[in-house]
Amino acid sequence: MSESRPETGPEAAADRPTVTVERAGEIAWVTIDNPPVNATSNAVRADLAGAVKDVQGARVAALRCAGRTFIAGGDMTEFDAPPVEPHLPDVVQMIEDSDVPFVALMHGNVLGGGLEIAMACAWRIAAPGTGFGLPEVNVGLIPGAGGTQRLPRLVGMEAAIDIACRGRIVKAEEMLELGGIDRIADDPERAFDEMAADLPGRPVPVSRREVPAFAPDLIDETEKSLRKKARGQQSPLENLVALQWAASEPFTTGQPRERARHLELRQSAESRALRHVFFAERAAARPATIEGAAPQEITRIAIVGGGLMGAGIASTALTAGIAVTLIERDAEAARGAHDRVAGLLDGAVKRGKMDAATRDAALEGFAAVDDYARAAGAELAIEAVFEDADVKRDVFARLSEVMSEDAILATNTSYLDPREIFRDIPAPGRCLGLHFFSPAHIMKLLEVVRTPDTDAEVLATGFALARRLRKMPVLSGICDGFIGNRILAAYRRAADYLLADGALPHEVDAAMRGFGMAMGPYEAQDMAGLQIAWANRKRQAATRPAGERYVTIADQLCEMDRLGRRSGKGWYDYGDDGKPQRSSEVEALIEAHSREQGIPRRTFTADEITARLLAVMANEGLRIVEEGIAERAGDIDVVEIHGYGFPRWRGGPMHHAAEIGWDTTRRNMHLVAEESPGSWVLASTL
């Protein structure tokens, strides 16, 4: 490290400038220090504009960031307020036009405004593994400081589409191949020293370059692909349009168009929804309940049950570097479980999610056995067995005999009361629910369920484990189905009422897909299988309110062995191609139910279907918050987005209800209640 290079020290007082300039002879060092991610806040923009002036007279300026990352985006807390000067596009242009060439020295992530600033620099040097991206698409926006106008000029249109329209993060090694950076160096500052000693000729500014030629059908094919995947989200298509400006007009007109559209999109419902989710996810991951609690380190877990769920949990833990002992009922079942887990890891290798060496290392930490004694020494045990309280109680009784009283015990139940499952277990403070969603190696949601006895440190461990497993954790209290499945049960019940009153499964599914859901309720039931919900309805029969309307159609399908896609028939018929087809048998059954109940069937528009189902979801979400099952309404939205396919760009059922107006939601929910008297409990605010 050069002795003349000024060093960045520990964080100074809060009133210290966010950007400092220090001179070492002919070299200027510009350091941005705005924890935690050096976002381009109002203060940073103003200080950076001043820094561009302060470096004048130097031969070259190095732009670096303190902390764990280069500039990783803008400050979204400012997005609802009018823009404040200096605007980021102006600061970026000042850097590019400066008489003193800038060199970006990058590490961590270079995102959004960070990448826009880096592209304005004359040269770019990155540490290995540095990530580059324009994630504005993920919050309903296009870049606003030249991102869509400089990026295709720098790396070509195809790569720019991946980054801007699909939100892909590109690592430094790939960025170097694309021509987006000039060098990768373990120590970018030392590499800059070497460069500054023999500074090459200044390259043509990125904004003055031409977009390299690209395939004639690239735009049309990309548009088709984006529309299919976006399910109604517009920001991927907005980014595609903006990228085309770079290919068809000069930067001097394309960049102002981009800025104007960026500011318009800040006020869009889509951007408000996506920004809501961004902040809701961060709040959900840090519930007040665990504030100040220290999580326990988890190096090895025991999993009981090696079916699809248990194998999915095991492969996820192994991928995260946690050793796993999977316990099955006998040696044959253990061998089958081992093969399932190995198959999931092999699949990850084929999909490019891990390399063969990582898979082999993971399998070295894995054992599938038929002996509970092998759970001894694990810091955490998770049961993933049949949804029966007696079966689960037996699992934990056997685990508690061989594991330390400090070991955490977690049930993966979807509906059952953990208090009943953990009855008579010593040291109940170590018990909690970890409700994974199927398939567990893919689905991100993890409901962390607290009992009245669960210690805060145990909950904190659950949240820390979720982060390590790359899951989205949400805290839940105890109720039937917790947060997600309780809302799902209400949603399905409302959908069944629609069937009984005149709708057909394909109409309900089409309406919800049109809203943006990944699947309609009946497609989703067929995918998951109808038998679990059937068993749950039978369990609830004894406590179901006498006056509640009950539609038996789903039960009849199960009795007819129409159990879903795996059985070849459910709400739909499935041929050899696996695609759902309308079933005349099911539709006749639905119509017969209406006749038997004396219900005159009517037609429902797609808007009427979505209005009813969304109102039911919002009402149940309000009740869950009112009962203290969830800490906040945003937690409901996070659960529905990550666990149930609710469109992220709609913000979740609670945000959507607020967006259309709670008065509208109230009217829709009262209509639902009037159509099925005695069947709904309304939230106190509805």
Protein Blocks (a to p, Z undefined) as FASTA:
>chain_A
ZZklccddddddfklcfbdcddehjaccddddddfklpacfklmmmmmmmmmmmgoiabd
cdddehjbdcebdcfklmmpccddddfklmmmmmmmpmbdcddddehjaehjlmmmmmmp
mbdcddehiacddfklmnopacfehpmmmmmmmnojklmmmmmmnopacdfklmmmnopa
fbdcfblmlmmmmmmmmccdddddfklpccddddfklmmmmmmmmmmmnnopaklmmmmm
mmmmmmmpcfklmmmmmmmmmmmmmmpmklmmmmmmmmmmmmmmmcfklgoiacdddfbd
cdehjbfklmmmmmmmmmnopacddddfblklmmmmmmmmmmmmmmmmmnopacfklmmm
mmmmgccdfbfklmgopabdcddbdfdfklmmmmmmmmmmmmcfkbccddfbfkbcfklm
mgoiahkllgccddddddfklmmbdcddddfklcfklmmmmmmmmmmnopacddddddeh
ijmlmmmmmmmmmmmmmmmnopafklmmmmmmmnopabdfklmmmmnopklmmmmmmmmm
mmgcfklccdfklmmmmmnopabjknopafbccdfkopacddfklmmmmmmmmmmnopac
ddddfklmmmmmmmmmmmmmmmmmmnomambfklmmmmmmmmnopafknopaklmmmmno
pklmmmmmmmmmmmmghiaccdfkZZ
